[in-house]
């Protein structure tokens, strides 16, 4: 018997932005206002954010700009940015640049935009750092498993073995002079699902910065960029999701300023077949979903593209090797939550976390 859990997220990002003290609380009305203090005055001015919700990348995107200068034109610009990114990097759009690269695999190199070229290059850097445990050339496996979509099931072993042969980042040729990408084997597919939403968050952040804004929340299906600080100068308070409960139930909170927070977990996109859960994060060396003791990995860092890649990387590496990897990554902190409710964190994350659920305890 098979059970499916279908969600609107492109990647499994298990973090919810519970921005407290008048920002992004569970009350939808309270979520739309922030209290600002002026000096020592006891008077409060309520600033309504300019906000918009979009549906793209198979996920809900919500942007809230806390600045009286923001206009609907800015929201339209952001929509155009999102559509432009989707039209470049989505492997599900036949006309996208990545789809054109995939269609010409084993045949010819394809020239892409500088943005797409740089994103693929970034993904390949992580592939090099992890010896392929993070692999953007995993598209054939992703399509074979099709996790998160109706009809997902365990593929035949021979099909997995065939897809594995076509999942090798070392067979991706990059030409820095011409911005051409060539996949050496016919049938190879690049998939940027494990890095694309983070990239989109960064592009929106850069756009808002260029426009002179310095206080905003950018949320792509749980991939959160807390831009600047809250109006009034206080840090954003963000809840870290309890993997065993519905969204909105945190194990604790962290306070951040101008940081991105991204989580990869097993409980958002999965299916169950013959009593076994198969989640969406695939191991490029086995061809099967990662099956270890990890429920989720949360990353806090400066750029969302990196956070996206790191959350997937650490999940595949496992707790011990993942902690070693992140400790050697500048300006990045991580928290692992195991299936037996143990917490494993970097020293920096331990300092950040205000744990409110006693069911979870640190094991390191």
N, C-alpha and C positions, 0 to 999 in steps of 0.2 A: 504494500500500500504506500502511496506517495502523498505527502502533504507539502503544500507550497506556501511560502510567505512572500507575497509580491509587494514591493515598496516603490516609492517614487525616487529613491536615491540612486545616483549613478554608481557610487561606491559606498561601502558600508562605513558610515561615519556616525559613531554612536554618541556624539556629544550634543547636548542641547545648550543653547545660550540662555541661561537663567540669569539675566542681568538685574540684580536686586536693587533695592532702594529706589524704586520708581522706574527701573529700566528692565524691560523684558522679563517681567515676573510671570507667574502662571495666569494672573488676571489679565485678560486681553486689553482691557481699558487702561490698566496701569502700565501696560507694556508700551503705550504710545506717548508717555511723557516722562520727563526727567526734571527733578527739582534742582535748582541752581541756587547756591548761597552766594551772597555778595559781601565779602569782608566778614565782619562780625555781626552783620544785620540778621535779625530773626525773620525778616521778610523773605519769602520764596517766590521766585518767578518760575512758572511752568513753561518749558520749551517743548512744543510739539515737534517731533521729528518729521521731516518729509520722507515718506516711505512708499515703497512699491514692491509688489510681489510679482515675480515672473515664473513661468514654467519652461525650463530649458534643460538640456543635458539629462532628460528623464528625471528631473528633480525640481523641487521648489526653491527658488532663489528669493531671498528677502533682503532688501537694502534699506537702511534707515540712516538718514543724514541729519545730524543735530547742528543745524546752522540756519539762521534766518535768511541767509543769502541764497540758499538752495532753491531751485525752481523745477518746474515740471520738465523743462528742457534738459536738465541734468539727468532726470530719470529716463528720458527718452534716449539720451546719449548712452546710458548704461545698458539699456535694452539693445541698442545697436551694437555695443561692444560684445555683449553676450552672443548675439546672433552671428556676428563676424567670427568669433572664436569657434562656435559650433560648426560653421560652414568651412572652417579650416581643418579642425582636428577630429571631428566625429567620424568613426569608421562605419557608422550606421547611415550616413548620408553619402549616396553614390557620387555626388558632385564635390565632396570635400577633398582637400589636398591630400589628406592621409588615405582616403579611399582610392584616389588616383595612383598614389604610390603603391598601395596594395595590389591594385588591378594590374600594374605593370611589373609585378614581382617576377624575377627570372627573365624579364624581357628587356626592360630599359630603365634608365634613371629618369626621375621626374623632378623638375624644378619646382620648389615650393617657396612660399614667402619667408622672409627673414624670421618672423615670429615663430612659424611652424618649425623651421629648421633649428632654431635655438632651443625650442622645447624638446624636440627629439634628441638633440645633443645633450641636454640636461638629463633626460631619462637614461641615455646611454652612459653618462658619467656614473649614475647610481648603479647601473648594471655592472660597470667595471669595478666599482668599489665593493660590490657584493658577490663578485664572481658569478653573476647571472641569477642570483636569487631574487633580485628585482630585474625584470626583463620586459621592456616595451615591445619585444617581438613575440609576444605571447598571444597575439590576437586569434590565431587558429584554435588554441585551447579554450580561450574565453568564449568564442562562438560555439565550440563543440559542447561545452557544459551548459551555456546559456542560463546560468543561475540568475534568478531574479525575474525570470519570465515564464509564462505559462508553458508547460510541457517539459520543463527541466527534468533531467533524469541522469542516471549514471551511464556514461557512454560505454560502448564496447571497448575492451582492452586493446584490441588492434587499432581502433580509431584513435585512442589516446596515444598509442605508440607512434602512429603516423603523424599526429599533430605535434608531438614532441620533437620530431625530426625537423619540423618547420618552425620551431620556437627557439631561436638562437640569436641573441643580440650581436654576436660576432659576425653574423652574415649580413649585417646592415652596413652599407658603404655610404659615407658622408663626404661630400665634396664642398669644402669650405669656400672655395673660389666662386662656384656657380650656384651654391645652395641647392644642389641636387641630391636626392636620396635614391639609393638603389638596393633592393632586396635580392640577394643572390639566388635564392631558391624560388621557383615558381610555386605559388600557393602560400607563401609567407604573408603574414599580416602584422602590421604594427597596431597596437592598441594603447591609447594614452589615458584610459579610464582611471588609472591609479595615480595620475598626476594632473589631469586636465582641470578638475574643479579648483585645485589649489592655484593653478596658473590663472584661471579666470578671476579668482579672488584678488590676486596680486595686480592684475590689469585694472580692475575696478579701483583698488586702493590707489594705484598710481594716478589714475584719472582724477580721483577726488583730491589727491594731493596737489596735482597741477592746477586744479581749480581753486586752491586756497582753503579747502575744508580740512579740518583736523579732528573731527569727532563724528564717528559713524560706526555702524555695525553692518558688516557684510557677511551674510549667512547663505552658503550654498549647500542646502540639504544637510546642515549640521557642521559643515566645514566653515568655521567662524574666524573672521578677522575683526578683532576689536581695535578699531583705528583710534589712535591718540588716547585721550582720556574722556571720561564723561564730562558734559558741560558742568563747569564749576571746578574741574581739576581732579576729581576723585577717580580712582581706578575702577575699571569694569569688574564686576563679580560674575564669574562664569561657573555654572554647575557641571560636574563631571558625572556622566550618566551611570547609574547602577545597571550593569549588564543583565541582571536577573529580573528587572522590573520594567514597566512601561516607561516610555519617554517622559521626562519631567520629574523622575525620581533620582536625585543625586546621591552619590556616596559622600560627597563633600563639595566644596567650592574652592576656587582659586581667584586671586585678584591680579589683574594684569593691566598693563598700559602699553598700547601700540604693539600688540602681539597677536599671532594667529594660533588657534587651537584646533587640532584635527585629531579625530579618533577613528581607528579601524577596529571593527569587531565582528563577531560571528553571528550576531542575532538579528541583523536587519535584513539581509538578503540570503536566503538559504532555501533548501528543500529537504524533506525527510523521506528516505526510501528504505523500506525494510527495517524501520526503527532506528536508522542512522542518520544523523544530521550532516549535510554537506553544505558548508558555507562558501562564500564567493571568492575568498582569497586563495589563489592557486599557487602551488609550488612548482616553479618551472623545471625543477629537476625530476619530479615524479609524475607530473601531469595531473595530479589529484589535488583537491582542496587541502590546505594545511590542516593537519589534525594534531594539535598539541594541547597543552594545558592552558592556553591563553583564551580569555574571553574578549579582551580588548586591549588596545595600546593607544595612549593619548600622547600627543606631541605638542609642546609649546615652543615656538621659535619666532623668528623675525619675518620669514617669507613663507607664504602658504604653499607655493610649489614644492619647496623643500619639506614642509610638514606633511604634505600628502604622500610624497615619495617615502619619507622616513617612517610613517605609520605602517605602510605596507611592508617596507623592508624589515622593520623590527618584528613585525608579526611573523614573517617567514623565518627569520633568524632564530626566534625563540628568546626566552627570557635571559639566559646567561650570556649568549653571544650578542643579543640585542643590546643589553646594557653596556657591554664592552664597546660596541659600535657607536652608541650614542654619546658615551663619555668622550669619544675621540672626535665628536662633531661639535664645533664651536657654536655657542649661543643657542643650544637646543637642550630641552629637558624632556624626560619621558616618564610615563607611568604605565606599568603593566598591571592588569587585573587578571588573576588566574581563575579557573573554573571552581576552585575550592576557596574562593573569596580571600585570597592572599594578594597583598599589594607589593609590587617591586618597583622602586622608583630611583631615579637619579637623585643625588643629594640636593640639587636645586629644586626638583619637583616636590620633594618632601617638605622643603621650607615653604613652598607655595600653597600646599594643600591644607585646607581647614576641613579635616574629616568629620563628618556628622553622622555617619552610619557605623555603629560599633560592630556590625557583622563582618566588617572588613578590617584586617589588621596587616601592618607591614611585616614582611618576612625577611627583609634585608636591611 
